[in-house]
Amino acid sequence: MIQAQKAEAPFIKLVNGTKEQNNVTAARQFIVGSTCKTCTLTINGEAVKVYNSGGFAYELKLPLGDTAYEIKATASDNKSLVKKIGYNYKLPKPAEPVKALDIESVETFPEGNLVLQAGDKISFKVKALPGADVSIFNKIPLYEMQVAPGNTMPGIYRGEYIVKATA
């Protein structure tokens, strides 16, 4: 007895580019998701590789403004499913000084979740209200960098801390 294998129903599950309308500030974006393992997939009519797992990834190079994308999954029995998403690409706003008594960002060097030992140096860079007193651990001052050709943003504070042995 010969049995025909039933075709998988097409589906589209997105893990990146999940909203119907995606507002972004970078031209390079990715549509990432999954579909049925035996489906073919197109985005705006262009074939997209579907891996054995059903996963796919498609790189976008967005122009400024609104762009629409039609994602179409087609099963082996020619049944298809269409999902439409849009992107609105705007250039990021230029950086501005902090205008309230606030810390906008803190960076540490080296970065990451690290194991440190006595003698290791941690450098700090903080963006905060210009002209403020900024310190770490309530006693180690950070110094505001002068506005100059290499540093055009007021309110940037830098400093270092040497890790001490604890009992």
C-alpha positions as CSV (number, residue, x, y, z in Angstrom):
1,M,0.0,0.0,0.0
2,I,1.4,3.4,-1.0
3,Q,0.6,6.4,1.2
4,A,1.1,10.0,0.2
5,Q,2.7,12.2,2.8
6,K,0.6,15.1,3.8
7,A,2.2,18.5,3.1
8,E,3.1,20.6,6.1
9,A,0.9,23.6,6.6
10,P,2.8,26.9,5.9
11,F,3.5,29.2,8.8
12,I,5.7,32.2,9.5
13,K,7.1,32.8,13.0
14,L,9.3,35.9,13.3
15,V,11.9,36.4,16.1
16,N,13.4,39.6,14.7
17,G,11.2,42.1,12.8
18,T,8.3,40.9,14.9
19,K,6.2,44.0,14.8
20,E,3.8,45.0,12.0
21,Q,5.6,48.3,11.9
22,N,9.3,48.5,13.0
23,N,10.9,51.9,13.7
24,V,14.7,51.7,13.5
25,T,17.7,54.0,13.4
26,A,20.1,51.7,11.6
27,A,19.9,50.8,7.9
28,R,21.1,47.2,8.4
29,Q,18.4,45.0,9.8
30,F,17.5,41.3,9.7
31,I,14.2,39.5,9.3
32,V,14.8,36.3,11.2
33,G,12.3,33.5,11.9
34,S,11.1,30.0,11.1
35,T,8.7,28.3,8.7
36,C,7.7,24.7,7.9
37,K,10.8,22.6,7.1
38,T,9.5,21.8,3.6
39,C,8.3,25.3,2.7
40,T,9.9,27.7,0.3
41,L,10.1,31.4,1.4
42,T,10.2,34.6,-0.4
43,I,10.6,38.2,0.8
44,N,9.3,40.8,-1.7
45,G,9.5,38.0,-4.3
46,E,13.2,37.1,-3.6
47,A,13.9,33.5,-2.6
48,V,15.2,33.1,0.9
49,K,17.2,30.0,2.1
50,V,15.2,27.9,4.6
51,Y,17.5,25.7,6.6
52,N,16.7,22.0,7.5
53,S,15.4,23.3,10.9
54,G,12.9,25.6,9.2
55,G,14.9,28.7,10.2
56,F,15.7,31.6,8.0
57,A,17.5,34.9,8.1
58,Y,17.3,37.8,5.6
59,E,19.5,40.9,5.6
60,L,17.9,44.2,4.9
61,K,19.7,47.4,3.7
62,L,17.0,49.9,4.3
63,P,16.6,53.3,2.6
64,L,15.5,56.3,4.6
65,G,11.8,56.3,5.3
66,D,9.1,53.6,5.0
67,T,9.7,50.3,3.3
68,A,7.1,47.4,3.2
69,Y,8.1,43.7,3.1
70,E,5.9,40.8,2.1
71,I,7.0,37.5,3.5
72,K,5.5,34.5,1.7
73,A,5.8,30.8,2.9
74,T,4.6,28.2,0.3
75,A,4.1,24.5,1.2
76,S,4.8,21.6,-1.2
77,D,1.1,21.5,-2.0
78,N,1.3,25.2,-3.2
79,K,-0.7,26.4,-0.2
80,S,0.8,29.7,1.0
81,L,0.7,32.2,3.8
82,V,1.6,35.8,3.6
83,K,2.8,38.1,6.4
84,K,3.4,41.8,5.8
85,I,5.7,44.0,7.9
86,G,7.1,47.5,7.5
87,Y,10.2,49.3,8.5
88,N,10.6,53.1,9.1
89,Y,14.3,54.0,9.0
90,K,15.2,57.4,10.4
91,L,18.7,58.7,11.1
92,P,19.5,58.7,14.9
93,K,19.3,62.1,16.6
94,P,22.6,63.7,17.3
95,A,23.9,63.3,20.8
96,E,23.1,66.2,23.2
97,P,24.4,67.1,26.6
98,V,22.5,66.0,29.6
99,K,20.1,68.8,30.7
100,A,18.9,67.6,34.1
101,L,20.6,66.3,37.3
102,D,21.0,62.8,35.8
103,I,23.4,60.1,34.7
104,E,22.7,59.2,31.1
105,S,25.2,56.4,30.7
106,V,28.1,54.6,32.4
107,E,30.8,52.6,30.6
108,T,33.5,50.5,32.1
109,F,36.7,49.3,30.6
110,P,37.4,46.5,30.4
111,E,33.8,45.6,29.6
112,G,31.7,42.6,30.5
113,N,31.0,40.4,33.5
114,L,34.6,39.8,34.6
115,V,36.4,38.3,37.5
116,L,38.9,40.9,38.8
117,Q,41.7,40.6,41.3
118,A,43.6,43.0,43.5
119,G,45.7,45.4,41.3
120,D,43.4,45.3,38.3
121,K,42.4,48.7,36.9
122,I,38.8,49.6,36.0
123,S,38.4,52.8,33.9
124,F,35.0,54.6,34.0
125,K,33.4,56.9,31.5
126,V,30.1,58.6,32.6
127,K,27.8,61.0,30.7
128,A,26.1,63.2,33.1
129,L,25.0,66.8,33.8
130,P,27.9,69.2,32.9
131,G,29.5,70.9,35.8
132,A,28.4,68.3,38.4
133,D,30.4,66.4,41.0
134,V,30.5,62.8,39.9
135,S,32.1,60.0,42.0
136,I,32.2,56.3,42.2
137,F,31.9,54.3,45.5
138,N,30.9,57.7,47.1
139,K,34.6,58.8,47.4
140,I,36.5,58.4,44.2
141,P,36.0,61.5,42.0
142,L,35.6,61.3,38.2
143,Y,36.8,64.4,36.3
144,E,34.9,66.2,33.6
145,M,36.8,66.2,30.3
146,Q,37.4,69.6,28.7
147,V,35.4,70.2,25.5
148,A,38.1,70.0,22.7
149,P,38.4,68.7,19.1
150,G,38.5,65.1,20.4
151,N,35.7,65.6,22.9
152,T,32.9,67.9,21.6
153,M,30.4,66.8,24.2
154,P,30.2,68.5,27.6
155,G,29.4,66.4,30.7
156,I,31.8,63.5,30.0
157,Y,33.5,62.3,33.1
158,R,36.4,59.9,33.4
159,G,38.3,58.2,36.2
160,E,40.0,55.0,37.3
161,Y,39.8,52.6,40.2
162,I,42.4,50.0,41.2
163,V,40.8,46.9,42.7
164,K,42.0,46.4,46.3
165,A,42.3,43.1,48.2
166,T,39.4,42.4,50.6
167,A,39.6,40.4,53.8
